[in-house]
Amino acid sequence: MDFYKNNGFGDQFGKQRAHHILQGLRAAGLLARETNLGALAAKGAPARAVRNLGRLMDRLERGRLMRASMGRHCRGGRVSEHRQRGCETGG
């Protein structure tokens, strides 16, 4: 993660790599927000990088919660129906 902070996770490549790493940490049960942000700050990352990483972590968590709640009603149906409900995918 430290390697990709060079741009404060501000460019698309940095965001994509950070997102991929965060997904892996979450899958391994290691996505502790404060611990990860604190470790990055302790390594000397700029405040902007820590803030942007926090935002990426928040988006990842919100996306997970949103997919879980959408799973209850997004089974089958037409894509247009899912868009009307606010779903991101067609089921």
C-alpha positions in Angstrom: 0.0 0.0 0.0 2.8 2.3 0.9 4.2 2.0 -2.7 1.0 3.4 -4.3 0.7 6.5 -2.1 3.1 8.5 -4.2 0.3 10.5 -5.7 -1.8 10.5 -2.5 -4.0 7.8 -4.1 -5.3 10.7 -6.2 -4.7 9.3 -9.7 -6.8 6.5 -11.2 -4.0 3.9 -11.2 -3.2 4.6 -7.5 -6.9 4.3 -6.6 -7.3 1.1 -8.5 -4.2 -0.5 -6.9 -5.2 0.6 -3.5 -8.8 -0.7 -4.0 -7.4 -4.1 -5.1 -5.1 -4.2 -2.0 -8.0 -3.2 0.3 -10.2 -5.9 -1.1 -7.4 -8.5 -0.4 -7.1 -7.1 3.2 -10.8 -7.3 3.7 -10.9 -10.9 2.4 -8.1 -11.8 4.9 -10.0 -10.1 7.7 -7.3 -7.4 8.0 -9.2 -4.3 7.0 -9.0 -2.5 10.3 -9.5 1.2 9.3 -7.7 3.0 12.1 -4.9 0.5 12.1 -4.2 0.7 8.4 -4.5 4.5 8.3 -2.3 4.8 11.4 0.4 2.6 9.9 0.4 4.6 6.7 0.7 7.8 8.6 3.5 6.3 10.8 5.4 5.5 7.6 5.4 9.3 6.8 2.6 9.4 4.3 1.2 12.9 3.6 -2.1 13.8 5.3 -3.7 13.9 1.8 -2.7 10.2 1.1 -4.1 9.1 4.5 -7.3 11.0 3.9 -7.8 9.6 0.4 -7.1 6.1 1.6 -9.7 6.6 4.3 -12.2 7.6 1.6 -11.4 4.6 -0.5 -11.9 2.3 2.6 -15.2 4.0 3.3 -16.4 3.5 -0.3 -15.3 -0.1 -0.2 -17.3 -0.7 3.0 -20.3 1.2 1.7 -20.3 -0.7 -1.5 -20.2 -4.0 0.4 -23.1 -2.9 2.6 -25.1 -1.6 -0.4 -24.6 -4.9 -2.3 -25.7 -6.9 0.7 -28.9 -4.8 1.0 -29.6 -5.0 -2.7 -29.2 -8.7 -2.7 -32.6 -9.0 -1.0 -34.6 -7.7 -4.0 -32.2 -7.8 -6.9 -32.8 -11.3 -8.1 -33.7 -11.6 -11.8 -35.9 -9.1 -13.6 -35.1 -6.6 -16.3 -32.1 -4.3 -16.0 -34.4 -1.2 -16.3 -36.3 -2.4 -13.2 -33.1 -2.6 -11.2 -32.1 0.9 -12.3 -35.4 2.2 -11.1 -34.8 0.7 -7.7 -31.3 2.2 -7.6 -29.4 -1.0 -8.2 -26.0 -0.9 -9.8 -26.3 -4.2 -11.7 -29.0 -6.2 -13.3 -29.1 -8.8 -10.6 
